[in-house]
Amino acid sequence: MTSEMDGDGDMDPGRDDLPLRANTNHILVRHYVLDLDINLQTKVITGTVVLFLEPGALAGDGNGAGEGAPTPPQTSQTDDSWEDERHRDFTLVLDCCDLTVSKVEELDVTSVSDMQGLLKEVKGEGSGVGPQPDSQSAVLIQRLISLPSTQWKKKHHLYFQCSHAPASEGGGPLIFHIDRWSLQVRKRGVRTIQEFPRALRVCYKTKPEGGSVRWTKDQDNRSCVYTAGSPINNRALFPCQEPPVAMSTWQAQVRAPRECVVLLSGENQAQPTHLHHTGLSSWDYYVTMPMPASTFTLAVGYWRQATAQLSTAQLTPPVQGTRAGASHTHAGSLDLNPFTSPQSTVVYSGLKDEKHSESDCSGLGDHNFTCCHADYPCPFTDPSAWSQEVVPHRMFAPSSLLQKAQVQVLPLLPGCLAAAHATLGVHPFPRLDVLIVPASFSSLGMASPHIIFLSQSVLCGDREGDGEGVGGERGLSLCGSRLCHELSHSWFGLAIGARDWTEEWISEGFATYLEDIIWARAQQLSSKETEEQSQLKALLRWRRLSDELQNSEEQLQILRPNMESTGQVSESGSSLVKHALNPEKTFMQVHYLKGYFLLRFLASKVGLEYFLHFFRLFIKKYHGQLILSQDFLQMLLETFPDIERQGLTLEAIYADWLDRPGVPKWLCVGSVVWTQTRLVEDVKAEVAKWIGLSPSVGKGRKRKKAGLNLNFKEVMPEQLVLLLEILLEEAELSVTSLRTIKRTYDLPKQDAEVRHRWCELVIKHKYAQAYGDVEHFLIHDQAMGVYLYGELMIQEDSRQQALARRCLSLVQNEMDQSARRVVEEMVL
């Protein structure tokens, strides 16, 4: 983020930066209560959001005007003159777009009988910010916000009761305006933050075109909606404070058609309450861990839950603990009884062999340490959480993909969760849902608190009988590694988040690095196998990074684009996220790959096992907090002082890795080693056989006869990706070769990474007999198909261009907005 704001208060249409308008330095939302109705027919969410507010770090006695303060809005939602009052009354600024707001009202929390008890109690420890509030309402809200985490059930009960309080009758109405990026709220005559209402209710509805949620059809052609990880985050779902520093808790009541399943980023496994004579069900979720509002996630559709097929020996009693959402009951408005099923109690013990003993967490298992984050029911202080290898988990998918999800994904979860625990320690979140999302999802996966979205592209072709376990199932490599990538985000990206969103590598680079380690442990590979696969994946990533660096703007290759200004915001707390709205950036992998190689470089300096142990120390210190690159790097240098004495300083890492485009010399030199491993040599030998079938070697019948006598070696999926990439470098491949390649490796049944390379070969060599494979990929693997549209168009072949246009016409109405914009520029 950067503190520069546009002079006219709106974003220049030629710019690709995302404005974060919320004045979080002045005032903070501490808790949201959402009450939402989902209408799948009209593609509208109607409801209310109640905000519980607390003065921010720079509240003082000012009115919030100054650098970064809101500017005159585009449209008025009231009859009052907004500009005449803007420099006199305090303004609450919320991030908001594509919402229709009908009313903003102050709540009379003094009318809630249960709140009166707080006046009799000694005030708990609050933020200690600014003078104490004067009004009874403000006192009550401050005391509610300040209740200790040991009383979280009482706290959520009171939040819910207050959210239904009537509007305050005294003190005059609230006025509000909406501009392109924000909702601005004032109370006439209120000049200071301390006088501003502490509990507000916003009545609103979403718009079908709003960018925060996707209204689409699932793989069964049934309506659904989900938050798709949009560049604008959740501001088109509910008015909120988007800057990550605005850490808050939330609870939500969501009503949807009775046949639907509502999944949400909540700690409890909600059960539906059927609302008689309405055809609707209500679902209640909550969180007790403060998180950025951007991590709130929702999915509503006709999903079905996959059931585990496990032997009795694999089932053990669940670990009993006191974690929020694990085993609580609450006689109030919230259903705090988690839904439990046999598969959610699996404890996976396959990692407890000697070769993984170096990952024992006993060295970090000091349950008496004090957390450094804000007060919440933290699993790191719960002794039972340290031994809970596998958290309760569920798997959901549309009916047509339920068997694949049950056979390919669900059996991987216990092993991957246990491997993640063995690598990183305590699970930050008490449960997990996994959902196979619609084909229009623009990524292979997305992690949010308590829920992971997976693309159908991680599933293998038509493999109905595979996936009975983790070990040795090569066909599930993409699915397993992606699952481990998303699980890694529970620690890096969610429990530990980036304070400046431009430092995406803190999330994606770490997850990319850790996915290999966790997936290898889940498969229980030997040290030799782990190292061989690690080097092969490093080579594939190096090839991908090299290609991307040659075909992207230099400014998009920098991991810390704000450099020394990283983390800085304006006086009010508003800022801009550089390049966040650039549609091309959505499909770039630089922050994944360059971040991965930086961590690989650092591991080479201190040793892998020491490096992984340091990860656990870092998590122990920084969980529940936001960080910058310097927090991780400085702690690393302090923990391993020898590497700094050898010349590896913070400034050197910034200069070589974070603050410049391209890649450091270390990476160029190190990549040579990865081309000389056994697995790569095996691939080269297979490539030589295929090249021997090409027109440039031998002629006619002699060449064809020789090809019939060749024996092709079985290769793992990553090897097959490399094989196809190397063949892509060949100027010519015969139709016979292409047909034999497809048959030999059974390519339609391979994972999406393999099939993508196959489609590239088909396009390059104009292999018309396999154009159906390309069309299938563009329709069913939209998360990976954007690049192929460009390949089809650049060939200047009328048949290929017609194929691109036809595929676009079939899917463009369901496509992700960023993907559609990029593809339409290529094709139209």
Number of C-alpha atoms within 10 A of each C-alpha: 28 24 23 16 21 14 10 11 19 18 17 11 7 6 12 17 19 19 28 30 28 30 29 29 20 27 27 26 23 19 25 26 23 23 19 21 19 20 16 18 9 10 20 19 25 19 19 22 22 27 25 25 21 28 27 21 17 18 22 16 14 16 21 29 19 12 15 24 21 26 16 15 19 12 10 15 15 14 8 12 10 17 11 8 14 18 14 17 21 26 29 25 30 25 28 29 24 22 23 16 20 12 15 21 23 25 24 21 27 19 15 15 11 14 20 14 9 17 12 8 9 8 15 14 13 15 14 9 13 16 11 12 19 10 11 13 19 22 17 21 24 24 21 21 20 16 18 17 17 11 11 16 19 17 19 24 16 20 25 21 17 24 24 15 17 16 17 17 11 8 12 12 15 16 21 24 20 25 21 15 25 27 25 22 20 23 21 16 14 17 19 18 26 24 17 25 25 26 26 22 23 19 19 21 21 23 20 16 15 19 25 23 26 25 22 23 17 22 19 13 10 13 18 24 24 22 22 24 23 21 18 21 21 27 28 26 26 29 25 25 30 26 27 20 20 23 22 20 21 24 24 21 18 24 25 23 21 17 13 19 22 27 25 28 26 30 25 25 29 23 19 19 14 16 13 8 6 9 11 19 20 20 22 25 24 25 25 24 23 20 26 19 26 22 19 21 25 19 22 22 24 19 26 18 18 22 20 17 14 13 7 7 6 13 15 12 10 17 17 11 16 15 21 23 24 23 15 15 13 12 9 14 13 20 20 24 16 18 14 17 13 16 21 22 19 24 22 20 14 14 19 13 9 7 13 16 11 13 20 15 19 10 10 15 17 13 12 10 12 11 16 12 14 14 18 19 18 21 19 24 18 16 17 16 24 20 17 22 24 29 25 26 24 22 25 24 26 23 17 12 18 19 17 23 25 22 22 27 25 24 20 24 27 26 29 27 28 26 29 28 25 23 23 24 29 29 24 23 25 23 23 25 21 23 23 26 27 27 24 27 28 26 20 22 23 20 23 24 26 24 29 23 26 25 24 27 24 24 26 21 17 11 15 12 10 15 22 16 18 23 16 12 15 16 20 25 21 22 24 28 22 23 28 28 27 26 28 27 26 24 27 22 23 23 21 23 27 22 21 26 22 24 27 21 27 27 23 25 25 26 26 26 22 26 23 22 20 29 26 24 26 26 23 21 16 13 12 9 11 17 15 17 19 16 20 21 17 22 20 18 19 20 14 14 22 16 11 16 18 10 9 14 13 12 12 20 23 22 26 26 22 19 17 10 13 20 20 17 23 20 19 26 25 29 27 24 22 19 20 21 18 17 17 16 18 17 17 16 19 26 27 22 23 27 26 22 25 23 18 18 14 17 15 11 16 16 11 13 12 13 19 19 20 19 18 20 18 17 22 20 16 20 21 25 20 21 18 17 21 14 12 16 16 13 14 21 16 11 12 16 13 13 16 14 10 9 9 15 16 15 12 12 16 18 14 16 20 25 19 19 20 19 19 16 9 12 15 11 9 14 16 11 10 19 17 13 14 13 18 20 12 15 22 19 13 20 17 12 15 21 17 19 25 22 15 12 10 13 11 10 9 9 15 16 11 13 18 10 8 13 9 14 12 13 16 15 19 20 21 22 22 22 23 21 18 14 20 18 10 13 10 15 22 16 17 12 19 21 13 16 16 14 11 12 17 11 17 18 15 21 21 27 16 23 23 23 21 26 24 19 21 21 21 19 17 17 16 14 11 17 17 12 17 27 18 14 22 26 18 20 26 24 24 20 21 18 15 20 23 17 18 25 21 14 15 10 13 11 15 21 19 14 20 24 19 12 18 21 10 12 17 17 12 16 22 22 18 19 22 19 14 19 22 13 9 18 16 9
